[in-house]
């Protein structure tokens, strides 16, 4: 719930977030850092990446920042590139769903028929 925009939270979720933030004040900063990361990705603001990493390293999202640093080249490419693998990910998710539904019932021919129709 801390990663969802406040306007998109239900009333009960808003109350829960408020209670958590009151009990653990460092969550406010963590929420702001996560929101700034989302904004940086949406705006494609690659110049903001290094300052964001420095800020995140000393917060509750330090492990996430460490992961970003480990694969900084891929993160930079994701920010500046207009390409996305979202469509591919969606197709793979659909394939896995159908395969789980058919678990133990068929092989490649039945899977192919369910996904792309009978040849």
Secondary structure as GFF3:
##gff-version 3
##sequence-region A 1 119
A	DSSP	three_ten_helix	6	8	.	.	.	ID=ss1
A	DSSP	alpha_helix	11	23	.	.	.	ID=ss2
A	DSSP	alpha_helix	26	43	.	.	.	ID=ss3
A	DSSP	three_ten_helix	46	48	.	.	.	ID=ss4
A	DSSP	alpha_helix	49	57	.	.	.	ID=ss5
A	DSSP	alpha_helix	62	70	.	.	.	ID=ss6
A	DSSP	alpha_helix	72	80	.	.	.	ID=ss7
A	DSSP	alpha_helix	86	101	.	.	.	ID=ss8
A	DSSP	alpha_helix	108	116	.	.	.	ID=ss9
###
